[in-house]
Amino acid sequence: MSFLLELKRDTYTLSSTVGKLYLDGKFFGHTLEDVSRGENIKIYGETAIPTGIYHVKLSISHRFKRIMPMIYTEANGYELINKGISFKGIRIHGGNRSKDSHGCILLAKNKINDDLIQGSLEDELTTKLQSLGGQGKIIVTNQWTS
């Protein structure tokens, strides 16, 4: 078994990137990330991952001391390289503001405004992904609206 996550980003501010996460085509929750910057531009701990298709697996986070979704491209299972930019240790976890992100994807039940989400869905996502085999893909896209 495997799963497909889709992260559709739709709101961009000077301090955050907001979107929606879908699991196998069904809305799962609201996301908040650091700023989505242009290609080949990265500020450590303050930049959202580039758009693209990535592997996702459940693994133990040494930093958070629990099983969490990890996003990666490389055989080492923790590094993500895309469009000339390298990230390490990118997770999906709870949090409220971009300062909680450090490059990761925050996931919550409620979007309060373009810079604040609340009601972590990390545990629910981890449990659901475990039931689906713990490995899959995530497609990250920017949905530009006028």
C-alpha positions in Angstrom: 0.0 0.0 0.0 1.0 3.6 -0.6 -0.5 7.0 -0.5 -0.5 10.3 -2.4 -0.4 13.6 -0.6 -1.0 16.8 -2.6 0.0 20.2 -1.2 -1.7 23.0 -3.1 -0.3 26.3 -2.1 -2.6 29.2 -2.7 -1.7 32.2 -0.5 1.6 34.0 -0.4 2.7 36.7 2.1 6.0 38.3 3.0 6.3 35.9 5.9 4.4 32.7 4.9 3.0 30.4 2.3 -0.5 28.9 2.9 -2.2 26.0 1.3 -4.3 22.9 1.6 -3.1 19.3 2.0 -5.1 16.5 0.3 -4.6 12.7 1.1 -5.6 10.5 -1.8 -7.7 13.3 -3.3 -9.6 14.2 -0.1 -9.0 17.5 1.8 -7.0 16.7 5.0 -6.1 20.1 6.4 -4.6 23.6 6.1 -0.8 24.1 5.7 1.5 26.9 6.5 5.2 27.1 5.5 8.0 29.6 5.2 8.1 32.0 2.2 8.0 30.3 -1.2 11.0 31.9 -2.9 12.1 31.9 -6.6 14.1 29.0 -8.1 17.6 28.6 -6.7 16.9 31.0 -3.8 17.1 29.6 -0.2 17.5 31.3 3.1 18.3 28.6 5.7 15.3 27.9 8.0 13.1 30.6 6.2 12.3 29.0 2.8 9.6 26.6 1.7 10.6 23.6 -0.3 10.4 24.0 -4.1 7.5 22.7 -6.0 7.9 19.1 -7.2 7.2 15.5 -6.5 8.9 13.9 -3.5 9.0 10.7 -1.5 7.3 10.6 1.9 8.0 8.1 4.7 7.3 7.8 8.4 10.4 7.8 10.5 11.6 8.7 14.0 12.6 12.3 14.3 15.6 12.7 16.6 14.8 16.3 17.1 11.1 15.8 18.1 11.5 12.2 19.5 8.5 10.7 17.7 7.4 9.2 14.4 6.7 11.8 11.8 6.3 12.2 8.1 9.7 12.9 6.3 9.9 14.4 2.8 13.0 13.5 0.7 14.4 12.8 -2.7 17.8 11.2 -1.9 18.7 7.6 -1.1 19.7 8.6 2.4 16.0 9.1 3.2 16.3 12.5 4.8 17.7 14.9 2.2 15.6 16.8 -0.4 17.4 18.2 -3.5 15.4 20.1 -6.1 16.0 23.0 -8.5 19.6 23.4 -7.2 18.5 23.7 -3.5 19.2 21.2 -0.8 17.1 20.8 2.4 17.6 18.2 5.2 15.1 16.9 7.7 11.9 18.3 6.2 8.9 17.1 8.1 5.1 17.6 8.3 4.2 18.6 11.8 2.1 20.8 14.0 2.7 24.5 14.5 1.0 27.8 14.2 3.2 30.4 12.4 6.0 30.3 9.9 8.5 30.8 12.7 7.5 27.3 13.9 8.3 25.8 10.4 12.1 26.1 9.9 11.5 24.8 6.3 8.9 22.2 7.3 5.2 22.0 6.4 2.9 22.8 9.3 -0.5 21.1 9.3 -3.6 22.1 11.1 -7.4 22.0 11.2 -8.1 25.7 11.1 -6.8 28.6 9.0 -7.1 31.7 11.2 -5.5 34.1 8.7 -2.7 34.2 6.1 -0.1 34.0 8.9 -1.8 31.7 11.4 -3.2 28.2 11.6 -4.2 26.2 14.6 -5.3 22.7 15.8 -2.4 20.4 14.8 -3.3 17.4 12.6 0.1 15.8 12.8 -1.0 12.9 14.9 -4.0 12.2 12.7 -1.9 12.3 9.6 0.8 10.0 11.1 -1.9 7.5 12.1 -3.5 7.6 8.7 -0.2 7.2 6.9 0.7 4.2 9.1 -2.5 2.5 8.1 -1.6 3.1 4.5 1.9 1.5 4.8 4.0 4.5 5.9 5.4 5.3 2.4 4.1 7.3 -0.5 4.6 10.5 -2.5 3.8 14.2 -2.1 3.1 16.6 -5.0 3.8 20.3 -4.1 2.3 22.9 -6.4 1.7 26.6 -6.4 -1.8 27.6 -7.3 -1.6 31.2 -8.5 -4.8 33.1 -8.3 -5.6 36.6 -9.5 
